[in-house]
Amino acid sequence: MVQGDIYLDHLLKEYHMFEQERDRLVNQLHTEGYLHTDAVIQAFRDVPREVFVPEALKTYAYVDTPLDIGNGQTISAPHMVAIMCEALDLHKGQRILEVGTGSGYHAAIVAHIVGNTGMVYTIERFQTLAATAKQNLEQIHCSNVVVEVGDGSCGLPAHQSYDRIYVTCAAPRIPQPLIDQLQDPGKLLVPVGDMYCDLTLLTKEHQKQTIRNLGGCVFVPLVGKHGHDR
């Protein structure tokens, strides 16, 4: 076997290994009750998490845990991504705002669910992470995600309004700009607290707002004008 064939064989084995691990994780999350909607389950089966983790951590891509992606940030544990996607009640054709792009994995899952007629706008405060996320999304041919750099606590007014908004970091309170940029009807999901926080779902409907606590969680802090000052 020539060197090129050896390398190709290695890539095929790696691909099949990740595919099997992905199926195992999806089955685990479904059994544990984190995944239950067909569209969300399919997104988890189709989006390769290994693309969105650093090279040195790829062997941990399908362990249900957060992973370091640099700049003091993490890619969320798969079960948390599942919880948030299920809570948002996502549908094809929706316009979504994500605050905290990270490596792009969560945006890729949501983009898969809303489909080609939908759009995901995501904002990241670290230029290096935003650039990496763009590359990762391009690698899996995900074309319905727009990555911006800026203060996510202020939302992204240039593309408002949004059917769904979610935040992947802990805010001291629900940022008012995000409420203002949310459609009516619409849903806004924010971890509220300081690292140890409550996953909070705000629903806007008929000019009324209701707030529900979905339980405890752990996230890195949201930093910005309407976030934590650090």
N, C-alpha and C positions, 0 to 999 in steps of 0.2 A: 504494500500500500504506500503510495507516494505521500509527501508531506501535505499537499493540498487536500487529499482524500482523508487523511487523518484528522485534519482540522475540521472538515465538513462533518465527519462522523462525530466528532466531539460536540459540535454545535447541535446536531440532531439529537444526541443523547441529552444534552442540557435542556433543549426545548421540550422534549417529552417528560423530563424530570419535573420541570416547572409546571407543565400542563397537569400532570398527575397531582402535584402538590396543591395546585389551585383548586382542582376538583375536590380534593380532600378537605381543604379549608372551607369551601362553599358548603359542602355537606355538613361539616361541623357547625358552621354558623346557622344553617337551617335547622339542624337538630336542636341547637341551643336556643332557638327562637328569635335570633337577631334578624334573620332573613325570612321573609314570607311572601313578598310580592314577586310575581313572575318576572317583571321587567327589571327589578333590582337584582334578583338572582342571576338573570342572564347577563347583566352588566358585570357582575362579579366573576362570572365564568369567562367572559370575553376579554376583559381588560387585564393585561399582564402586569401585576404589581412589581415584578422583578425589574421592569424597565425604569421604575420610579424610585428605586433605592440605590444608594451608592454601590459601586462595584464590590467593595470589600464586604458589604452586608447582603449580597444577593442570596446567599444560602439561607438567610433568615426571612426572605421575602414573604413566605407563607406561614410564618409563625405569627400568632395573633397578638402582636405587641407593637407599640410605637418604635420607630427606628430613627436614629440621628441622621439628619440630612445637611448638617452644617449651619453656621450662623446662629447656633443656639436653638434651632427649630427641629421639629420632628415630623415624620409622616405618621399620621394617626393609625392606631391599631385598626385592623379590618372590622372588628365588631363595632367600633365607634362610628366608622364610616357607614356601616349598615344601619345602625340605630338612627343616624341623622337622615339618611336617604329615605328610610321608611317613614320617619316622622314628618317629612316635608310633603309627602303625598305628591310625588313628581309625575308629570305626564308629558307625552310627546307635544312638541310645539311651544313649550313654555320658555320664557326668558328668565334666566337665573343670574343672581349675583352671588359670587363667593368672595368672602373676605379672608385672605390668608391662603395664597396659592400653594406655598410649599414646593414640593417637587412636581405637582400637577396631578397626582393620582386621584384625589377626591373629585377634582374637576372632570377628569376623564370618565369616571364612573357616572357622574351626573349627566355629562354630555351624551353618553351612550343611552341613558334612560330617556332624555328629552328628544333624542333623535335628530336627524338632519334638518327638520323643520323648527327645531328649538335652538337656543343659543345660551352659552354660558360665558359670562363676563367675570373675570377673576382678577383681584388686585393683591399685589405682594409688595411689601416695603423694602425687601432686599433685592437689589438689581441682579446679583449673582444667582439667587434662587429663581427669579423670574426668567432669566435667560436659560437656566437648566430646565425649567418646566416647559418652556417653549420647545426646546430640543426633544424632550421626552414625548411631548404630545405629537410633534411632527413624526417621531419614530414610529408611532402606532397609527399614523394617518388620521389623527383626530382633528378635524377641520372646523368644528363648531365651538371652539373655545378661543376667546380673546384674552390675552394676558396683558395687564397693565401694571405699572409701578407707581406706588403712591401711598397715601395714608388711608388705609382701608376703613378706619373708624369713621371717616367722612363719606364712606360709600363710593359710588361711581356715578355722579349725577349726569355725566355726558351720555349715558346709555339708558337712563331711567325712563319708565318705571319697570319694576320687576315683579313677576308672578311669585317668585320665591327668592328669599335671601337667607344665606347661612354663613356663620362665622366659625372659623376653625381655631380660634384662640379665645382666651377668657377676658371678657369685658367687665369693668366695674359696675356697669348698668347697661341696659339696652340703648345703644347709641340712637339719638333722635334722628340724625340724618338717614339712618337705615329705615326707620319707621316711615319717614317722609317719602322715601324712594320706593316703598312697597305699594304694589297695586291693591285695589280694593275690588274683589276679594284677593287675599294673599296671605302667605305664611312666612314668618321670620324666625329663624332658629339661632339662638345665641347662648354659649356657655357664660353664665354670669357669676362672677366671683374673682378670685385671685389664685390661679392654678387649680386649687380645689374649689370647684364651682358647681352650680346647678344648671343643667341643660334646660333652657327656657324657650318655650314655643309661644310666640305671639301670633295670634290670628286676627287679621283685619277683615271685617265683613259688614256691609251696610253702615259704614262710617262708625262702627264700634270695634273696640279692641278687647280681646280676651287673652289672658296669660296663663300658661300651664307649666308647672315644673315637672320635667320628665325624669328627674333623678340626678344623682351626683356623678361627676366626671372630673377628669384632670386634663388641663390644656395649658400650653404656654400662654403668657399674658398678651393681650392685645395692646399694642403701643401706638399712641397717636393722640390727636386733639381730643377725641372722645373715648380714649382708652386709658391705660395706666401710664403715668408719667415716669418712665424709666428708660 
